[in-house]
Amino acid sequence: MIGERLIRIALLGKSDVDVRKAAAPLLKAAASHFNETVFLARFRNRQVEIIHAETPDDPARAFVHPGLGVRPMHACSCSKAIAAFTELEFQNSIISGSLKAYTDHTKTTEAELRAEFARIAERGFADCDQEIDVGIASVAAPVSIGNIGATFSVGTVGPIRRFGAAKRSEMGLQLINLADRISGAIQLCNVAEV
């Protein structure tokens, strides 16, 4: 019988290529559904980085691409979606770290971030309202992998004119469901190979 520890090691050690391969069809379908860019981020080495993005199919529609790579832990929906579900010690390290103000909307105080993490944990998703770039908003939900916890997040990004508060809430709820499906795809991919 395969033990929990072996499964945990296999899940954590999965390469970005394998994770992208498992998640890409779900991300592409979501990009078509939202008609916005959908992305997958991964937590490792105490930071979050976007590892894959799928864009909408509509050639006439302008869209925002979030880029790939590391995101700030305090000012990006994909990072906050993971951070809100980690242990208090890690949240404290984020809050006590460098909290750069990218725009006037960036939350840079302990009180703001603690309230934000609590709100995310209650709702089940995070949003970013122009915290990194003026005019750009995003929403992300944590992707929990077995007993390991939220090691990934899935999100969508677009212009603020299409990403008002009500729309972000609606998308957040849909992303929670997508996160469950992505979690299953990643775990199934891993277990099949163990």
Secondary structure per residue as TSV (DSSP state, phi and psi in degrees):
chain	resnum	aa	ss	phi	psi
A	1	M	-	360.0	134.0
A	2	I	-	-74.3	127.6
A	3	G	-	-84.0	161.2
A	4	E	H	-59.4	-38.7
A	5	R	H	-65.6	-40.8
A	6	L	H	-65.2	-41.7
A	7	I	H	-62.2	-42.6
A	8	R	H	-60.6	-44.8
A	9	I	H	-62.8	-42.7
A	10	A	H	-64.5	-40.7
A	11	L	H	-67.6	-41.4
A	12	L	H	-72.3	-29.7
A	13	G	T	-88.1	1.3
A	14	K	-	-65.0	132.5
A	15	S	-	-71.3	158.2
A	16	D	H	-58.6	-38.0
A	17	V	H	-60.1	-46.5
A	18	D	H	-67.0	-40.2
A	19	V	H	-64.9	-44.5
A	20	R	H	-61.1	-42.0
A	21	K	H	-61.2	-40.5
A	22	A	H	-71.1	-36.8
A	23	A	H	-92.5	-23.5
A	24	A	H	-53.6	-45.4
A	25	P	H	-60.9	-37.9
A	26	L	H	-69.6	-38.7
A	27	L	H	-66.1	-41.3
A	28	K	H	-64.1	-43.4
A	29	A	H	-63.0	-39.4
A	30	A	H	-68.0	-38.2
A	31	A	H	-62.1	-38.6
A	32	S	H	-68.7	-41.1
A	33	H	H	-64.2	-49.8
A	34	F	H	-76.1	-24.1
A	35	N	T	59.9	37.4
A	36	E	S	-143.9	165.0
A	37	T	E	-68.6	136.9
A	38	V	E	-121.3	139.0
A	39	F	E	-134.1	159.5
A	40	L	E	-120.9	131.5
A	41	A	E	-120.6	155.9
A	42	R	E	-131.5	138.5
A	43	F	E	-96.7	124.6
A	44	R	E	-163.2	150.9
A	45	N	T	54.3	37.9
A	46	R	T	63.4	25.1
A	47	Q	E	-146.2	163.7
A	48	V	E	-116.2	133.8
A	49	E	E	-132.7	142.3
A	50	I	E	-76.0	125.5
A	51	I	E	-109.7	-13.1
A	52	H	E	-160.8	146.0
A	53	A	E	-141.5	141.6
A	54	E	E	-119.6	136.9
A	55	T	-	-105.5	159.4
A	56	P	-	-66.5	158.2
A	57	D	S	-80.2	-23.1
A	58	D	-	-65.6	109.6
A	59	P	T	-71.2	-16.4
A	60	A	T	-91.1	-7.1
A	61	R	S	-99.0	130.5
A	62	A	-	-74.7	144.8
A	63	F	-	-142.3	165.1
A	64	V	-	-105.2	132.2
A	65	H	-	-105.8	126.4
A	66	P	-	-75.6	-9.6
A	67	G	-	79.4	174.5
A	68	L	S	-117.3	157.8
A	69	G	E	115.5	-172.4
A	70	V	E	-68.6	139.4
A	71	R	E	-118.4	151.5
A	72	P	-	-65.2	139.9
A	73	M	T	-71.2	-20.1
A	74	H	T	-106.0	-4.8
A	75	A	S	-138.3	22.1
A	76	C	-	-138.8	136.0
A	77	S	H	-58.1	-39.4
A	78	C	H	-66.2	-35.0
A	79	S	H	-75.4	-46.0
A	80	K	H	-64.9	-32.7
A	81	A	H	-63.2	-32.8
A	82	I	H	-82.6	-47.6
A	83	A	H	-58.5	-36.9
A	84	A	T	-65.2	-19.1
A	85	F	T	-109.5	15.5
A	86	T	S	-98.8	177.0
A	87	E	-	-69.3	154.6
A	88	L	H	-57.4	-35.5
A	89	E	H	-58.5	-43.1
A	90	F	H	-69.4	-40.8
A	91	Q	H	-59.5	-40.5
A	92	N	H	-61.9	-37.5
A	93	S	H	-67.4	-33.7
A	94	I	H	-66.6	-48.4
A	95	I	H	-65.0	-34.8
A	96	S	T	-85.2	-4.0
A	97	G	S	-84.6	-165.8
A	98	S	-	-76.4	118.6
A	99	L	-	-111.2	75.2
A	100	K	-	-64.1	136.6
A	101	A	-	-90.5	105.6
A	102	Y	S	-78.3	-33.8
A	103	T	S	-142.4	180.0
A	104	D	T	-68.5	-13.3
A	105	H	T	-92.0	-9.8
A	106	T	-	-68.1	132.1
A	107	K	-	-81.7	122.1
A	108	T	-	-129.3	9.9
A	109	T	S	-113.1	157.1
A	110	E	H	-58.3	-45.7
A	111	A	H	-61.0	-43.9
A	112	E	H	-63.0	-44.2
A	113	L	H	-71.6	-39.4
A	114	R	H	-62.2	-43.3
A	115	A	H	-63.7	-39.6
A	116	E	H	-64.7	-46.3
A	117	F	H	-61.7	-40.0
A	118	A	H	-64.8	-42.1
A	119	R	H	-64.7	-41.4
A	120	I	H	-63.9	-45.7
A	121	A	H	-61.6	-35.2
A	122	E	H	-72.8	-43.7
A	123	R	H	-79.2	-32.8
A	124	G	S	95.3	2.9
A	125	F	-	-153.1	160.9
A	126	A	E	-116.3	154.7
A	127	D	E	-133.7	162.1
A	128	C	E	-131.7	112.2
A	129	D	E	-104.3	85.3
A	130	Q	S	61.3	31.4
A	131	E	S	-80.0	-22.5
A	132	I	S	-110.7	-43.7
A	133	D	S	-132.5	131.6
A	134	V	T	-63.8	133.4
A	135	G	T	91.9	-5.1
A	136	I	E	-119.2	135.2
A	137	A	E	-130.7	158.7
A	138	S	E	-149.6	163.6
A	139	V	E	-138.4	142.1
A	140	A	E	-148.9	149.5
A	141	A	E	-122.5	145.8
A	142	P	E	-71.2	145.6
A	143	V	E	-111.1	105.8
A	144	S	E	-88.4	136.1
A	145	I	E	-113.1	105.4
A	146	G	T	51.0	-136.5
A	147	N	T	-85.1	-0.1
A	148	I	T	-73.3	-34.4
A	149	G	E	104.6	-163.7
A	150	A	E	-79.2	94.6
A	151	T	E	-104.0	-7.7
A	152	F	E	-135.3	166.7
A	153	S	E	-144.1	153.5
A	154	V	E	-123.5	137.7
A	155	G	E	-149.4	175.9
A	156	T	E	-135.3	150.2
A	157	V	E	-137.5	147.2
A	158	G	E	-171.8	-178.1
A	159	P	E	-71.5	146.2
A	160	I	T	-59.2	-29.0
A	161	R	T	-63.6	-23.1
A	162	R	T	-105.7	-6.4
A	163	F	-	-121.4	55.1
A	164	G	-	-69.2	174.2
A	165	A	H	-58.4	-44.8
A	166	A	H	-64.7	-41.6
A	167	K	H	-66.0	-40.1
A	168	R	H	-63.8	-38.4
A	169	S	H	-64.7	-43.9
A	170	E	H	-61.6	-45.3
A	171	M	H	-66.5	-37.6
A	172	G	H	-57.7	-43.8
A	173	L	H	-64.4	-38.5
A	174	Q	H	-69.2	-34.7
A	175	L	H	-68.2	-30.8
A	176	I	H	-60.0	-44.4
A	177	N	H	-65.8	-41.4
A	178	L	H	-63.2	-39.8
A	179	A	H	-59.2	-40.2
A	180	D	H	-63.0	-40.6
A	181	R	H	-68.9	-39.6
A	182	I	H	-65.5	-41.4
A	183	S	H	-56.7	-46.6
A	184	G	H	-61.2	-41.8
A	185	A	H	-65.1	-42.0
A	186	I	H	-66.4	-44.5
A	187	Q	H	-66.6	-41.3
A	188	L	H	-62.6	-42.6
A	189	C	H	-59.3	-44.6
A	190	N	H	-69.1	-49.6
A	191	V	H	-62.4	-36.4
A	192	A	H	-62.0	-26.3
A	193	E	H	-97.1	-10.6
A	194	V	-	-74.9	360.0
